[in-house]
Amino acid sequence: MSRHCQVTGAVPGFGHRISHSHRRTKRRFDVNVQRKRYWVPSLGRLVTLRVSPRGIRTIDRRGIDVVVAELVARGERI
């Protein structure tokens, strides 16, 4: 499975690695994805999510219940 954030939907970006002589080779900019466990009171259980730091901040601001409800509505497996 590719490295993507379940909350924000961030996916890897692609570009070039440029050497000193300015030759370009393809490279991939991976997302900083962390595996975090959250207690979800509405479900009454722990949920493990793959989230980026921006996704963690989103959960902190909006609350885990709201974010999990959106994930379920979107059809994500939790």
N, C-alpha and C positions, 0 to 999 in steps of 0.2 A: 504494500500500500504506500502511496506517495505521502510525503510529509505535507500535511495540510492541517489548518486549524479548524476544529469543528464549530467554533463560535463565530469567527469572523470570515471564514472561508478563504483565508490567505493561502496561496499556492506558491511553489517555487518559481523564481524568475530565471530567465536565461540570458546569457550575454557572452562576452568574449574575455578570455584571459589574454592580456597584451604583454608580450615580452619586452625586453630592453630594445631589441631590434624592431619592435612594433609589429611582429607577426601575431596574428590572432588565431586562437584556438577556442572552441566552444567550451563553456563552463556553465555551472548551475548554481544559482544563489538559493540555498535552502532556507526554509522558514525555521525560526527558532522554536520548535514545538516541544512542549513539556507535557508529561503525563501527570495530571493532578487529580486527586480524589476529593470530592465535595459531598457533604451531607445535604441531602435534599429533603426537607421536612414534608413536602407535599407527597413525595413517593415513599417516605419513611425508610430510606436506605441510602447507602453510599453509591455514588456514581463516579466512574473514572472517565475523564475527558482528555483529549489531546488538544491542548490550547497553546497559543502563542502568548507572549507577554501582553499584547494588546487585548487578547481575549480574556486574560486574567483580570485586567483592568475593567473590561466591560462587565464581567461577572461581579466585581467589587462594586461598581456603580449601580447597576440595574438590579442585582440580586440573582441568586442561583435559580430560584423558582421561575422567574420570568424567562431566563435564558433557556432553561430545560423545557419549558412549555413551547418555546419557539422551535427548539430542536425536534421535539416530538411532532409538532405540526408540520415541520419540513420533511419528516420521515426519516430522520437520523436514527441510527440504532444506538441506544444508551444502555 
